[in-house]
Amino acid sequence: MSDIVNDEYPNKQVISNDQLKAQLMAEHTSPAKNDFPTEVITLPSRGQFYPEGHPLASGQIEMKHMTAKEEDILSSTNLIKQGVVIDKLLQSLIVTKVNYNDLLLCDKNAVFVAARVLAYGPDYEVEITCPSCGQVSKHVVDLQDFGEKLIDFDLLPKHTNRFNYTFPIGKKSIEFKMLTHGDESSIVEDVKRYKKLSKLSGVDPELSTRLKHIIISVEGDESKATINSFVDNLLSRDSLAFRNHLKAITPELETTFTFECPHCDHVNEKMGMPINVNFFWVGA
């Protein structure tokens, strides 16, 4: 058989089977530019903690609107069982060429909310049990009302994810970082492994495991042995003070809203947004 395709077709460039295969693969894996609507989303970090030249250092990320392809991802039983369905969805929606593992968790949460708004609009209906009277009522949350937490970025380092902190009681100095999606994945795997080893004790190792990933160095020493030993012996007051400091400087969406119970006079101006099956599975 000839290795040339369309060798007798008039006025057509002669190409080989391998060239045709490569062309078809490229057409299948690389959608035509501008064949779907996109939006540019501002990241809570403003890109300040990514290295110079990083795709997200601009403080923005481009995302496309959800299509039937993404709805197939959401309905994948296999991805749901693996617990990765949301990450696969976000990876499919992000147009900016970026390593998904580099995405800071504070930015990932904003991308998560933006994906829902682009897919189904800003109205998100939830059922809330009033903490005062116990009655259940429906409430529509406007996701576009969520604003960014006020952060003084001038006090924070630029183009680096390394921060300094000195513990108030133990006086030890550390360097730490804000977690990325890649870090979070490593933490999940470590916690699973530690839980298997600590079944008899019943101790949940998540808090200490998270701190061991957040802390980069102790008094200039970056060895994992030093960091692990330091965290295991960290005073609870120092641990709490550090976690409060980390929360205070972490840019993020303020995903709280005002809840007014229709059955009584109770008002909660800082109700946390509940995530239920309808957040992405609208009509489920």
Long-range contacts (C-beta under 8 A, 24 or more apart in sequence): 36-64, 36-65, 36-67, 37-64, 37-65, 38-62, 38-63, 38-64, 38-65, 38-95, 39-63, 39-64, 39-65, 39-114, 39-118, 41-110, 41-111, 41-114, 43-104, 43-107, 43-110, 43-111, 44-106, 44-107, 44-109, 44-110, 44-148, 44-149, 44-251, 44-252, 44-253, 45-104, 45-106, 45-107, 45-178, 45-251, 46-153, 46-251, 48-153, 48-156, 48-157, 48-158, 48-159, 49-104, 49-156, 49-157, 49-159, 49-160, 49-161, 49-178, 50-102, 50-104, 50-159, 50-161, 51-159, 51-160, 52-159, 54-98, 54-102, 55-96, 55-97, 55-98, 56-96, 56-98, 56-102, 56-103, 56-107, 57-159, 60-96, 61-94, 61-96, 61-98, 61-107, 61-111, 62-94, 62-95, 62-96, 63-93, 63-94, 63-95, 63-96, 63-111, 63-114, 63-115, 63-118, 64-93, 64-95, 64-118, 65-118, 65-119, 66-93, 66-115, 66-118, 66-119, 66-120, 70-119, 74-280, 74-281, 86-112, 86-280, 87-181, 89-115, 89-280, 90-115, 93-118, 100-181, 101-180, 101-181, 101-182, 101-185, 102-180, 102-181, 102-182, 103-180, 103-181, 104-161, 104-178, 104-179, 104-180, 104-181, 105-178, 105-179, 105-180, 105-181, 105-183, 105-184, 106-178, 106-250, 106-251, 106-252, 108-181, 109-252, 109-253, 109-255, 110-252, 110-253, 113-143, 113-146, 113-253, 113-255, 115-280, 116-143, 116-279, 116-280, 117-143, 117-144, 119-280, 120-280, 120-282, 124-273, 124-278, 124-279, 125-278, 126-273, 126-274, 126-276, 126-278, 127-276, 128-259, 128-271, 128-274, 130-259, 130-261, 130-263, 130-264, 130-266, 131-266, 131-268, 132-261, 132-264, 132-266, 133-261, 133-263, 133-264, 133-266, 135-261, 135-263, 135-264, 137-261, 137-262, 137-263, 139-259, 141-257, 141-273, 142-257, 145-257, 146-253, 146-254, 146-255, 146-257, 146-273, 147-253, 147-254, 148-251, 148-252, 148-253, 148-254, 149-250, 149-251, 149-252, 149-253, 149-254, 151-249, 151-250, 151-251, 153-251, 156-249, 162-216, 163-249, 165-242, 165-245, 167-234, 167-235, 167-238, 167-241, 167-242, 168-237, 168-238, 168-241, 169-235, 169-237, 169-238, 169-241, 170-234, 170-235, 170-238, 172-218, 172-219, 172-230, 173-218, 173-219, 174-215, 174-216, 174-217, 174-218, 174-219, 174-230, 175-215, 175-216, 175-217, 176-214, 176-215, 176-216, 176-242, 176-246, 177-214, 177-216, 178-214, 178-246, 178-250, 179-210, 179-213, 179-214, 183-213, 186-213, 187-213, 207-239, 208-232, 211-239, 211-242, 214-246
